[in-house]
Amino acid sequence: MDKPRQDQIERLEENVAHLTRLTDDLSAIVARQERDLERLARRVGMLMEREAEREANQEGTIRSPISARRIGNPQAARL
């Protein structure tokens, strides 16, 4: 095989090796991000459940000064 052809084949092989490595690296990143997203989704779900329970427990109770300010009742905030 002539020299220019051999050089071209070597360049192509190097490119394929580089692209293979990049693909492997990206695959690992995507797998890690998938785990992170699943973990975060579980945490958000738990926080939403906790907040729903908190709100359900607060129904019929006197609001704290902080929550009174949030709903626009400055008089209640002074209590």
SULZIKA-V718211 format. One record per residue. N is the residue number from 1. RES is the residue in one letter. PSI is psi in whole degrees, -180 to 180 (* if undefined). D_LAST is the distance of its C-alpha to the last C-alpha in Angstrom with 1 decimal. Layout:
N;RES;PSI;D_LAST
N;RES;PSI;D_LAST
This chain:
1;M;141;92.2
2;D;159;92.1
3;K;-48;89.7
4;P;-38;87.5
5;R;-43;87.0
6;Q;-41;86.1
7;D;-40;83.6
8;Q;-42;82.0
9;I;-42;81.7
10;E;-42;80.1
11;R;-43;77.5
12;L;-41;76.7
13;E;-40;76.4
14;E;-42;74.1
15;N;-43;71.9
16;V;-43;71.8
17;A;-43;70.8
18;H;-46;68.1
19;L;-35;66.7
20;T;-44;66.9
21;R;-44;64.8
22;L;-42;62.3
23;T;-43;62.1
24;D;-44;61.5
25;D;-46;58.8
26;L;-37;57.0
27;S;-42;57.3
28;A;-39;55.7
29;I;-45;52.8
30;V;-41;52.3
31;A;-42;52.4
32;R;-42;49.8
33;Q;-35;47.5
34;E;-44;48.0
35;R;-43;46.8
36;D;-44;43.8
37;L;-41;42.9
38;E;-43;43.2
39;R;-45;41.0
40;L;-38;38.3
41;A;-40;38.6
42;R;-43;38.1
43;R;-43;35.0
44;V;-43;33.5
45;G;-45;34.3
46;M;-42;32.6
47;L;-39;29.4
48;M;-42;29.4
49;E;-44;29.9
50;R;-43;27.2
51;E;-40;24.7
52;A;-42;26.0
53;E;-42;25.5
54;R;-45;22.0
55;E;-40;21.2
56;A;-37;23.2
57;N;-24;21.3
58;Q;-14;17.9
59;E;129;19.2
60;G;5;17.7
61;T;164;14.8
62;I;136;11.0
63;R;149;10.5
64;S;160;9.0
65;P;-35;7.0
66;I;-47;10.6
67;S;-29;12.2
68;A;-41;9.9
69;R;-37;11.1
70;R;-33;14.5
71;I;6;14.8
72;G;30;14.1
73;N;85;10.9
74;P;-25;9.5
75;Q;-42;7.3
76;A;-27;5.4
77;A;-22;5.6
78;R;-12;3.8
79;L;*;0.0
